[in-house]
Amino acid sequence: GRVLVVGCITFAGDTPQVLSSAELYDPLTNTWESRGALKDARMNHTASHLVDGSILICAGTNFAGPQPIPVPDDMIGFVDSILVFSYLLTGGTGLNSCELYGQTDGGDGTAFGWGPTPPLGLERTFHLATDLPGGKVLITGGYRKATLPNPFTMSHVDLFDIVADSYVWSDASEDMTSARYHHTATLVGNDRVVVTGGTNRNIWGGGPLDGVESYSISANAWIGVDPMAVSRGLHTATSLPEHNLLVAAGGEGVNQLDLGGVELLELQTDTW
């Protein structure tokens, strides 16, 4: 029941600073304990619990953004993207590096620490990592420096696996149909990840998406699903019993206004 907190951002007055520190919370003693530091300070990364007990930290950015600036009320829901644009335009550093937290004592459970693991092929932030059966991790979407024909927003998909006690990255057989970030990627059953919504907004335009895609783990392929009734990003998607997926809240429109609506996907028929 312990929780590992890694990286993120803090402020010294008005000055933002991206963190490399890690801390472990133990609910039994209600205490925090330092767990060393990442090689690369980062925020907007992902953390995945691997089958060998290690924690995989992937990508993100080490750029904290400019000094705070006023944000119009109708853009409050899109502050994350404003910070990303700032990072892109001012030369901030996106990361493709990955790091592992795990046992360093040969497996007797008395010592833990940080170690390197192979990097992703491309740097990305605002991506998602979905744990798959059998120990694989699926990395979808995100945001990076200009990548035509979808500048900044990514459709690229990576797969992480443990092969013969080695950590390996590989490209999925094909990318998602739509580039996106601020999406959801939900494991349903043992052979399917459903990706919903998100946004493809960048400095040239775009906005939240209604598109839905389904990844077949066994076939290593993407299948189209009917779109949602409403475009939304920064929403939630929850797998329910009896093969249903509940999508709730988020935002729509250019300014990503808040939504209160809920949609239900019947996965046996792929209908909303």
Disulfide bonds with the S-S distance in Angstrom:
none
